[in-house]
Amino acid sequence: MMKLGKVLSLTTAALLLGASWSAAQAGTWQQNHPRRAQVNGRLANQNRRIHADVRNGTMTHAQARAMHRDDHAIRQEERDMAHQDGGHITKIEKHALNQQENATSRDIPPK
């Protein structure tokens, strides 16, 4: 009976340790890294431009959907990259994401 109590105590301690480690990692994940902020800021700006073009009639809803799909894929790729690197992206990853954003941005009609 004594061994069972120790096993339960060790199991409980391991679960609590795992939960506190997960919480610490979540805090790291939520920090706003400058390269991530730059990429996500560009995506937000493109989103505003797309909505403005739909409102003023220079872009159809179908075109906007396609562009939003592209932006969503870029945003998901950014999240995946950040998840692999403890909440941040490398300079090379930022460059690759910016190249993708540039291609999408060129498809938005100029004002």
N, CA, C and O atoms as CSV, one atom per row, in Angstrom:
chain,resi,resn,atom,element,x,y,z
A,1,MET,N,N,0.825,-1.181,0.000
A,1,MET,CA,C,0.000,0.000,0.000
A,1,MET,C,C,0.871,1.247,0.000
A,1,MET,O,O,0.516,2.249,-0.621
A,2,MET,N,N,2.011,1.198,0.691
A,2,MET,CA,C,2.907,2.346,0.772
A,2,MET,C,C,3.486,2.667,-0.606
A,2,MET,O,O,3.640,3.839,-0.950
A,3,LYS,N,N,3.811,1.635,-1.404
A,3,LYS,CA,C,4.361,1.852,-2.733
A,3,LYS,C,C,3.344,2.543,-3.632
A,3,LYS,O,O,3.706,3.415,-4.420
A,4,LEU,N,N,2.096,2.166,-3.521
A,4,LEU,CA,C,1.053,2.781,-4.334
A,4,LEU,C,C,0.941,4.269,-4.020
A,4,LEU,O,O,0.760,5.079,-4.929
A,5,GLY,N,N,1.043,4.631,-2.769
A,5,GLY,CA,C,0.997,6.039,-2.364
A,5,GLY,C,C,2.161,6.825,-2.950
A,5,GLY,O,O,1.986,7.956,-3.404
A,6,LYS,N,N,3.362,6.221,-2.942
A,6,LYS,CA,C,4.527,6.895,-3.514
A,6,LYS,C,C,4.386,7.045,-5.022
A,6,LYS,O,O,4.749,8.079,-5.585
A,7,VAL,N,N,3.866,6.026,-5.668
A,7,VAL,CA,C,3.673,6.084,-7.117
A,7,VAL,C,C,2.681,7.179,-7.468
A,7,VAL,O,O,2.896,7.937,-8.413
A,8,LEU,N,N,1.590,7.265,-6.707
A,8,LEU,CA,C,0.602,8.312,-6.964
A,8,LEU,C,C,1.191,9.694,-6.710
A,8,LEU,O,O,0.913,10.631,-7.459
A,9,SER,N,N,2.000,9.830,-5.664
A,9,SER,CA,C,2.631,11.113,-5.364
A,9,SER,C,C,3.604,11.510,-6.470
A,9,SER,O,O,3.627,12.668,-6.887
A,10,LEU,N,N,4.402,10.564,-6.944
A,10,LEU,CA,C,5.336,10.853,-8.025
A,10,LEU,C,C,4.597,11.182,-9.322
A,10,LEU,O,O,5.014,12.072,-10.062
A,11,THR,N,N,3.522,10.482,-9.597
A,11,THR,CA,C,2.726,10.748,-10.797
A,11,THR,C,C,2.124,12.145,-10.727
A,11,THR,O,O,2.152,12.891,-11.707
A,12,THR,N,N,1.584,12.493,-9.575
A,12,THR,CA,C,1.005,13.823,-9.393
A,12,THR,C,C,2.069,14.895,-9.557
A,12,THR,O,O,1.831,15.913,-10.207
A,13,ALA,N,N,3.230,14.678,-8.978
A,13,ALA,CA,C,4.324,15.649,-9.093
A,13,ALA,C,C,4.751,15.804,-10.554
A,13,ALA,O,O,5.003,16.918,-11.014
A,14,ALA,N,N,4.832,14.699,-11.272
A,14,ALA,CA,C,5.220,14.763,-12.684
A,14,ALA,C,C,4.180,15.530,-13.502
A,14,ALA,O,O,4.539,16.316,-14.378
A,15,LEU,N,N,2.913,15.308,-13.223
A,15,LEU,CA,C,1.853,16.031,-13.938
A,15,LEU,C,C,1.907,17.528,-13.644
A,15,LEU,O,O,1.752,18.345,-14.551
A,16,LEU,N,N,2.124,17.886,-12.396
A,16,LEU,CA,C,2.221,19.299,-12.040
A,16,LEU,C,C,3.435,19.955,-12.683
A,16,LEU,O,O,3.355,21.092,-13.148
A,17,LEU,N,N,4.551,19.249,-12.710
A,17,LEU,CA,C,5.751,19.768,-13.353
A,17,LEU,C,C,5.516,19.969,-14.847
A,17,LEU,O,O,5.918,20.985,-15.413
A,18,GLY,N,N,4.872,19.008,-15.475
A,18,GLY,CA,C,4.560,19.124,-16.901
A,18,GLY,C,C,3.624,20.285,-17.179
A,18,GLY,O,O,3.793,20.995,-18.170
A,19,ALA,N,N,2.652,20.482,-16.325
A,19,ALA,CA,C,1.702,21.586,-16.509
A,19,ALA,C,C,2.392,22.933,-16.345
A,19,ALA,O,O,2.119,23.863,-17.104
A,20,SER,N,N,3.281,23.047,-15.363
A,20,SER,CA,C,3.984,24.327,-15.173
A,20,SER,C,C,4.949,24.584,-16.316
A,20,SER,O,O,5.126,25.737,-16.710
A,21,TRP,N,N,5.583,23.545,-16.866
A,21,TRP,CA,C,6.466,23.714,-18.018
A,21,TRP,C,C,5.661,24.175,-19.222
A,21,TRP,O,O,6.110,25.052,-19.961
A,22,SER,N,N,4.480,23.603,-19.436
A,22,SER,CA,C,3.624,24.009,-20.551
A,22,SER,C,C,3.208,25.462,-20.405
A,22,SER,O,O,3.175,26.197,-21.392
A,23,ALA,N,N,2.891,25.883,-19.200
A,23,ALA,CA,C,2.504,27.275,-18.976
A,23,ALA,C,C,3.674,28.206,-19.262
A,23,ALA,O,O,3.486,29.283,-19.829
A,24,ALA,N,N,4.871,27.805,-18.878
A,24,ALA,CA,C,6.049,28.630,-19.160
A,24,ALA,C,C,6.286,28.736,-20.660
A,24,ALA,O,O,6.624,29.807,-21.163
A,25,GLN,N,N,6.113,27.643,-21.365
A,25,GLN,CA,C,6.274,27.663,-22.821
A,25,GLN,C,C,5.209,28.527,-23.478
A,25,GLN,O,O,5.500,29.225,-24.449
A,26,ALA,N,N,3.992,28.497,-22.976
A,26,ALA,CA,C,2.915,29.311,-23.534
A,26,ALA,C,C,3.243,30.788,-23.390
A,26,ALA,O,O,2.957,31.579,-24.288
A,27,GLY,N,N,3.842,31.165,-22.267
A,27,GLY,CA,C,4.241,32.557,-22.085
A,27,GLY,C,C,5.287,32.968,-23.103
A,27,GLY,O,O,5.236,34.080,-23.627
A,28,THR,N,N,6.240,32.081,-23.393
A,28,THR,CA,C,7.257,32.356,-24.395
A,28,THR,C,C,6.616,32.485,-25.762
A,28,THR,O,O,6.975,33.374,-26.535
A,29,TRP,N,N,5.682,31.618,-26.066
A,29,TRP,CA,C,5.019,31.618,-27.366
A,29,TRP,C,C,4.286,32.924,-27.610
A,29,TRP,O,O,4.239,33.397,-28.745
A,30,GLN,N,N,3.712,33.516,-26.573
A,30,GLN,CA,C,2.895,34.700,-26.742
A,30,GLN,C,C,3.709,35.981,-26.838
A,30,GLN,O,O,3.166,37.029,-27.188
A,31,GLN,N,N,4.995,35.918,-26.537
A,31,GLN,CA,C,5.797,37.132,-26.645
A,31,GLN,C,C,5.827,37.598,-28.084
A,31,GLN,O,O,5.849,36.786,-29.009
A,32,ASN,N,N,5.828,38.916,-28.273
A,32,ASN,CA,C,5.769,39.493,-29.595
A,32,ASN,C,C,7.180,39.727,-30.114
A,32,ASN,O,O,7.802,40.737,-29.783
A,33,HIS,N,N,7.682,38.820,-30.910
A,33,HIS,CA,C,9.018,38.934,-31.474
A,33,HIS,C,C,8.992,39.933,-32.632
A,33,HIS,O,O,8.055,39.903,-33.430
A,34,PRO,N,N,9.984,40.814,-32.751
A,34,PRO,CA,C,9.959,41.859,-33.784
A,34,PRO,C,C,9.801,41.345,-35.208
A,34,PRO,O,O,9.080,41.953,-35.999
A,35,ARG,N,N,10.454,40.245,-35.554
A,35,ARG,CA,C,10.318,39.728,-36.923
A,35,ARG,C,C,8.906,39.205,-37.169
A,35,ARG,O,O,8.355,39.374,-38.257
A,36,ARG,N,N,8.323,38.570,-36.153
A,36,ARG,CA,C,6.937,38.104,-36.302
A,36,ARG,C,C,5.997,39.294,-36.417
A,36,ARG,O,O,5.056,39.276,-37.210
A,37,ALA,N,N,6.254,40.328,-35.623
A,37,ALA,CA,C,5.401,41.513,-35.662
A,37,ALA,C,C,5.464,42.176,-37.032
A,37,ALA,O,O,4.451,42.663,-37.534
A,38,GLN,N,N,6.645,42.198,-37.638
A,38,GLN,CA,C,6.793,42.810,-38.957
A,38,GLN,C,C,6.005,42.029,-40.002
A,38,GLN,O,O,5.276,42.618,-40.800
A,39,VAL,N,N,6.150,40.715,-39.999
A,39,VAL,CA,C,5.436,39.877,-40.968
A,39,VAL,C,C,3.928,40.003,-40.762
A,39,VAL,O,O,3.185,40.184,-41.726
A,40,ASN,N,N,3.476,39.908,-39.523
A,40,ASN,CA,C,2.035,39.978,-39.253
A,40,ASN,C,C,1.481,41.379,-39.499
A,40,ASN,O,O,0.317,41.526,-39.870
A,41,GLY,N,N,2.299,42.405,-39.297
A,41,GLY,CA,C,1.873,43.761,-39.617
A,41,GLY,C,C,1.645,43.939,-41.104
A,41,GLY,O,O,0.686,44.591,-41.519
A,42,ARG,N,N,2.522,43.364,-41.905
A,42,ARG,CA,C,2.335,43.414,-43.363
A,42,ARG,C,C,1.067,42.675,-43.776
A,42,ARG,O,O,0.318,43.142,-44.635
A,43,LEU,N,N,0.833,41.522,-43.160
A,43,LEU,CA,C,-0.384,40.766,-43.492
A,43,LEU,C,C,-1.631,41.564,-43.134
A,43,LEU,O,O,-2.603,41.563,-43.890
A,44,ALA,N,N,-1.616,42.240,-41.999
A,44,ALA,CA,C,-2.759,43.061,-41.584
A,44,ALA,C,C,-2.956,44.217,-42.558
A,44,ALA,O,O,-4.090,44.551,-42.901
A,45,ASN,N,N,-1.862,44.830,-43.006
A,45,ASN,CA,C,-1.958,45.922,-43.966
A,45,ASN,C,C,-2.542,45.438,-45.289
A,45,ASN,O,O,-3.391,46.106,-45.881
A,46,GLN,N,N,-2.086,44.274,-45.751
A,46,GLN,CA,C,-2.634,43.720,-46.993
A,46,GLN,C,C,-4.118,43.422,-46.837
A,46,GLN,O,O,-4.894,43.624,-47.771
A,47,ASN,N,N,-4.512,42.950,-45.675
A,47,ASN,CA,C,-5.921,42.666,-45.414
A,47,ASN,C,C,-6.749,43.951,-45.539
A,47,ASN,O,O,-7.823,43.950,-46.141
A,48,ARG,N,N,-6.241,45.042,-44.966
A,48,ARG,CA,C,-6.940,46.332,-45.075
A,48,ARG,C,C,-7.033,46.791,-46.527
A,48,ARG,O,O,-8.074,47.286,-46.959
A,49,ARG,N,N,-5.945,46.626,-47.279
A,49,ARG,CA,C,-5.951,47.029,-48.690
A,49,ARG,C,C,-6.965,46.226,-49.496
A,49,ARG,O,O,-7.674,46.775,-50.340
A,50,ILE,N,N,-7.029,44.924,-49.232
A,50,ILE,CA,C,-7.985,44.067,-49.947
A,50,ILE,C,C,-9.404,44.522,-49.649
A,50,ILE,O,O,-10.206,44.683,-50.569
A,51,HIS,N,N,-9.725,44.733,-48.379
A,51,HIS,CA,C,-11.076,45.178,-48.001
A,51,HIS,C,C,-11.409,46.519,-48.637
A,51,HIS,O,O,-12.531,46.722,-49.100
A,52,ALA,N,N,-10.444,47.440,-48.664
A,52,ALA,CA,C,-10.681,48.754,-49.267
A,52,ALA,C,C,-10.951,48.613,-50.760
A,52,ALA,O,O,-11.823,49.295,-51.296
A,53,ASP,N,N,-10.216,47.739,-51.435
A,53,ASP,CA,C,-10.418,47.559,-52.872
A,53,ASP,C,C,-11.764,46.920,-53.179
A,53,ASP,O,O,-12.378,47.239,-54.196
A,54,VAL,N,N,-12.227,46.032,-52.327
A,54,VAL,CA,C,-13.563,45.450,-52.521
A,54,VAL,C,C,-14.615,46.541,-52.329
A,54,VAL,O,O,-15.566,46.635,-53.104
A,55,ARG,N,N,-14.441,47.364,-51.291
A,55,ARG,CA,C,-15.405,48.445,-51.033
A,55,ARG,C,C,-15.483,49.437,-52.191
A,55,ARG,O,O,-16.570,49.878,-52.563
A,56,ASN,N,N,-14.319,49.790,-52.763
A,56,ASN,CA,C,-14.361,50.787,-53.837
A,56,ASN,C,C,-14.547,50.175,-55.222
A,56,ASN,O,O,-14.552,50.898,-56.218
A,57,GLY,N,N,-14.699,48.862,-55.299
A,57,GLY,CA,C,-15.048,48.202,-56.555
A,57,GLY,C,C,-13.889,47.856,-57.467
A,57,GLY,O,O,-14.120,47.430,-58.598
A,58,THR,N,N,-12.641,48.023,-57.021
A,58,THR,CA,C,-11.508,47.671,-57.877
A,58,THR,C,C,-11.112,46.204,-57.756
A,58,THR,O,O,-10.207,45.741,-58.450
A,59,MET,N,N,-11.791,45.476,-56.874
A,59,MET,CA,C,-11.528,44.047,-56.706
A,59,MET,C,C,-12.851,43.343,-56.446
A,59,MET,O,O,-13.698,43.837,-55.701
A,60,THR,N,N,-13.017,42.181,-57.073
A,60,THR,CA,C,-14.239,41.409,-56.856
A,60,THR,C,C,-14.114,40.606,-55.560
A,60,THR,O,O,-13.025,40.441,-55.010
A,61,HIS,N,N,-15.244,40.121,-55.100
A,61,HIS,CA,C,-15.243,39.277,-53.894
A,61,HIS,C,C,-14.468,37.988,-54.141
A,61,HIS,O,O,-13.794,37.489,-53.240
A,62,ALA,N,N,-14.557,37.446,-55.352
A,62,ALA,CA,C,-13.821,36.220,-55.669
A,62,ALA,C,C,-12.316,36.466,-55.632
A,62,ALA,O,O,-11.564,35.629,-55.133
A,63,GLN,N,N,-11.873,37.610,-56.155
A,63,GLN,CA,C,-10.456,37.944,-56.103
A,63,GLN,C,C,-10.007,38.117,-54.649
A,63,GLN,O,O,-8.934,37.657,-54.257
A,64,ALA,N,N,-10.839,38.781,-53.871
A,64,ALA,CA,C,-10.512,39.008,-52.459
A,64,ALA,C,C,-10.402,37.680,-51.718
A,64,ALA,O,O,-9.489,37.497,-50.913
A,65,ARG,N,N,-11.315,36.757,-51.979
A,65,ARG,CA,C,-11.256,35.437,-51.321
A,65,ARG,C,C,-9.942,34.741,-51.645
A,65,ARG,O,O,-9.300,34.169,-50.764
A,66,ALA,N,N,-9.546,34.793,-52.908
A,66,ALA,CA,C,-8.294,34.141,-53.313
A,66,ALA,C,C,-7.098,34.779,-52.601
A,66,ALA,O,O,-6.190,34.079,-52.154
A,67,MET,N,N,-7.105,36.096,-52.501
A,67,MET,CA,C,-5.991,36.783,-51.844
A,67,MET,C,C,-5.985,36.505,-50.339
A,67,MET,O,O,-4.924,36.342,-49.735
A,68,HIS,N,N,-7.162,36.452,-49.748
A,68,HIS,CA,C,-7.241,36.121,-48.322
A,68,HIS,C,C,-6.745,34.690,-48.073
A,68,HIS,O,O,-6.116,34.418,-47.051
A,69,ARG,N,N,-7.028,33.787,-49.001
A,69,ARG,CA,C,-6.531,32.413,-48.884
A,69,ARG,C,C,-5.003,32.406,-48.911
A,69,ARG,O,O,-4.366,31.705,-48.125
A,70,ASP,N,N,-4.419,33.192,-49.825
A,70,ASP,CA,C,-2.956,33.283,-49.897
A,70,ASP,C,C,-2.382,33.842,-48.599
A,70,ASP,O,O,-1.414,33.309,-48.056
A,71,ASP,N,N,-2.989,34.920,-48.112
A,71,ASP,CA,C,-2.512,35.525,-46.864
A,71,ASP,C,C,-2.664,34.571,-45.684
A,71,ASP,O,O,-1.803,34.517,-44.806
A,72,HIS,N,N,-3.762,33.822,-45.670
A,72,HIS,CA,C,-3.981,32.856,-44.588
A,72,HIS,C,C,-2.882,31.784,-44.615
A,72,HIS,O,O,-2.385,31.373,-43.566
A,73,ALA,N,N,-2.509,31.338,-45.813
A,73,ALA,CA,C,-1.450,30.326,-45.926
A,73,ALA,C,C,-0.117,30.885,-45.425
A,73,ALA,O,O,0.642,30.181,-44.758
A,74,ILE,N,N,0.165,32.144,-45.744
A,74,ILE,CA,C,1.406,32.776,-45.264
A,74,ILE,C,C,1.376,32.887,-43.744
A,74,ILE,O,O,2.365,32.587,-43.076
A,75,ARG,N,N,0.246,33.317,-43.202
A,75,ARG,CA,C,0.118,33.463,-41.750
A,75,ARG,C,C,0.287,32.109,-41.056
A,75,ARG,O,O,0.932,32.029,-40.010
A,76,GLN,N,N,-0.282,31.053,-41.624
A,76,GLN,CA,C,-0.144,29.726,-41.021
A,76,GLN,C,C,1.305,29.255,-41.085
A,76,GLN,O,O,1.805,28.637,-40.145
A,77,GLU,N,N,1.971,29.545,-42.187
A,77,GLU,CA,C,3.377,29.178,-42.303
A,77,GLU,C,C,4.214,29.924,-41.257
A,77,GLU,O,O,5.128,29.349,-40.667
A,78,GLU,N,N,3.902,31.203,-41.030
A,78,GLU,CA,C,4.607,31.988,-40.011
A,78,GLU,C,C,4.401,31.370,-38.631
A,78,GLU,O,O,5.346,31.257,-37.849
A,79,ARG,N,N,3.187,30.977,-38.338
A,79,ARG,CA,C,2.897,30.355,-37.041
A,79,ARG,C,C,3.637,29.038,-36.884
A,79,ARG,O,O,4.178,28.746,-35.818
A,80,ASP,N,N,3.659,28.241,-37.953
A,80,ASP,CA,C,4.368,26.959,-37.898
A,80,ASP,C,C,5.866,27.169,-37.668
A,80,ASP,O,O,6.490,26.467,-36.872
A,81,MET,N,N,6.432,28.151,-38.382
A,81,MET,CA,C,7.856,28.446,-38.210
A,81,MET,C,C,8.139,28.888,-36.775
A,81,MET,O,O,9.101,28.432,-36.157
A,82,ALA,N,N,7.303,29.769,-36.252
A,82,ALA,CA,C,7.498,30.269,-34.891
A,82,ALA,C,C,7.348,29.146,-33.870
A,82,ALA,O,O,8.067,29.111,-32.871
A,83,HIS,N,N,6.434,28.249,-34.116
A,83,HIS,CA,C,6.219,27.132,-33.184
A,83,HIS,C,C,7.467,26.256,-33.096
A,83,HIS,O,O,7.772,25.709,-32.036
A,84,GLN,N,N,8.183,26.125,-34.204
A,84,GLN,CA,C,9.388,25.300,-34.225
A,84,GLN,C,C,10.561,25.987,-33.536
A,84,GLN,O,O,11.485,25.319,-33.072
A,85,ASP,N,N,10.530,27.321,-33.464
A,85,ASP,CA,C,11.672,28.070,-32.931
A,85,ASP,C,C,11.366,28.785,-31.620
A,85,ASP,O,O,11.931,29.848,-31.362
A,86,GLY,N,N,10.511,28.247,-30.809
A,86,GLY,CA,C,10.255,28.828,-29.496
A,86,GLY,C,C,9.590,30.184,-29.525
A,86,GLY,O,O,9.819,31.001,-28.633
A,87,GLY,N,N,8.776,30.441,-30.525
A,87,GLY,CA,C,8.005,31.678,-30.553
A,87,GLY,C,C,8.576,32.768,-31.426
A,87,GLY,O,O,8.024,33.868,-31.468
A,88,HIS,N,N,9.667,32.501,-32.126
A,88,HIS,CA,C,10.193,33.523,-33.022
A,88,HIS,C,C,10.510,32.905,-34.381
A,88,HIS,O,O,10.510,31.684,-34.539
A,89,ILE,N,N,10.779,33.763,-35.351
A,89,ILE,CA,C,11.200,33.288,-36.667
A,89,ILE,C,C,12.597,33.835,-36.951
A,89,ILE,O,O,12.979,34.886,-36.437
A,90,THR,N,N,13.343,33.118,-37.765
A,90,THR,CA,C,14.698,33.536,-38.099
A,90,THR,C,C,14.653,34.604,-39.187
A,90,THR,O,O,13.607,34.838,-39.793
A,91,LYS,N,N,15.790,35.248,-39.431
A,91,LYS,CA,C,15.874,36.249,-40.490
A,91,LYS,C,C,15.595,35.617,-41.855
A,91,LYS,O,O,14.930,36.220,-42.698
A,92,ILE,N,N,16.093,34.430,-42.064
A,92,ILE,CA,C,15.877,33.736,-43.336
A,92,ILE,C,C,14.396,33.418,-43.516
A,92,ILE,O,O,13.858,33.579,-44.612
A,93,GLU,N,N,13.732,32.966,-42.446
A,93,GLU,CA,C,12.295,32.676,-42.525
A,93,GLU,C,C,11.509,33.955,-42.793
A,93,GLU,O,O,10.570,33.958,-43.588
A,94,LYS,N,N,11.898,35.042,-42.125
A,94,LYS,CA,C,11.222,36.322,-42.358
A,94,LYS,C,C,11.369,36.738,-43.814
A,94,LYS,O,O,10.409,37.204,-44.428
A,95,HIS,N,N,12.562,36.573,-44.368
A,95,HIS,CA,C,12.802,36.922,-45.770
A,95,HIS,C,C,11.911,36.097,-46.699
A,95,HIS,O,O,11.321,36.632,-47.638
A,96,ALA,N,N,11.818,34.803,-46.436
A,96,ALA,CA,C,10.975,33.929,-47.270
A,96,ALA,C,C,9.504,34.344,-47.185
A,96,ALA,O,O,8.809,34.386,-48.200
A,97,LEU,N,N,9.032,34.651,-45.971
A,97,LEU,CA,C,7.643,35.081,-45.799
A,97,LEU,C,C,7.400,36.422,-46.489
A,97,LEU,O,O,6.352,36.628,-47.102
A,98,ASN,N,N,8.374,37.337,-46.389
A,98,ASN,CA,C,8.224,38.632,-47.056
A,98,ASN,C,C,8.180,38.477,-48.572
A,98,ASN,O,O,7.454,39.213,-49.240
A,99,GLN,N,N,8.934,37.544,-49.126
A,99,GLN,CA,C,8.886,37.294,-50.566
A,99,GLN,C,C,7.486,36.829,-50.981
A,99,GLN,O,O,6.964,37.244,-52.016
A,100,GLN,N,N,6.890,35.965,-50.161
A,100,GLN,CA,C,5.534,35.500,-50.447
A,100,GLN,C,C,4.533,36.654,-50.342
A,100,GLN,O,O,3.617,36.770,-51.155
A,101,GLU,N,N,4.723,37.508,-49.325
A,101,GLU,CA,C,3.836,38.665,-49.163
A,101,GLU,C,C,3.998,39.637,-50.325
A,101,GLU,O,O,3.020,40.236,-50.773
A,102,ASN,N,N,5.226,39.798,-50.816
A,102,ASN,CA,C,5.449,40.677,-51.962
A,102,ASN,C,C,4.669,40.195,-53.177
A,102,ASN,O,O,4.073,40.998,-53.894
A,103,ALA,N,N,4.672,38.885,-53.409
A,103,ALA,CA,C,3.939,38.335,-54.553
A,103,ALA,C,C,2.442,38.598,-54.413
A,103,ALA,O,O,1.785,38.968,-55.386
A,104,THR,N,N,1.909,38.413,-53.227
A,104,THR,CA,C,0.477,38.677,-52.984
A,104,THR,C,C,0.196,40.158,-53.116
A,104,THR,O,O,-0.816,40.550,-53.698
A,105,SER,N,N,1.078,40.984,-52.585
A,105,SER,CA,C,0.879,42.432,-52.626
A,105,SER,C,C,0.837,42.954,-54.059
A,105,SER,O,O,0.066,43.864,-54.367
A,106,ARG,N,N,1.659,42.386,-54.932
A,106,ARG,CA,C,1.664,42.814,-56.334
A,106,ARG,C,C,0.332,42.541,-57.024
A,106,ARG,O,O,-0.011,43.207,-58.001
A,107,ASP,N,N,-0.416,41.568,-56.521
A,107,ASP,CA,C,-1.719,41.239,-57.108
A,107,ASP,C,C,-2.832,42.189,-56.660
A,107,ASP,O,O,-3.918,42.182,-57.239
A,108,ILE,N,N,-2.572,43.003,-55.638
A,108,ILE,CA,C,-3.572,43.971,-55.175
A,108,ILE,C,C,-3.472,45.191,-56.096
A,108,ILE,O,O,-2.393,45.763,-56.250
A,109,PRO,N,N,-4.596,45.593,-56.711
A,109,PRO,CA,C,-4.539,46.743,-57.624
A,109,PRO,C,C,-4.054,47.999,-56.908
A,109,PRO,O,O,-4.426,48.246,-55.761
A,110,PRO,N,N,-3.220,48.795,-57.588
A,110,PRO,CA,C,-2.758,50.051,-56.971
A,110,PRO,C,C,-3.898,51.033,-56.844
A,110,PRO,O,O,-4.885,50.961,-57.576
A,111,LYS,N,N,-3.752,51.953,-55.906
A,111,LYS,CA,C,-4.806,52.952,-55.679
A,111,LYS,C,C,-4.787,54.007,-56.751
A,111,LYS,O,O,-5.601,54.929,-56.724
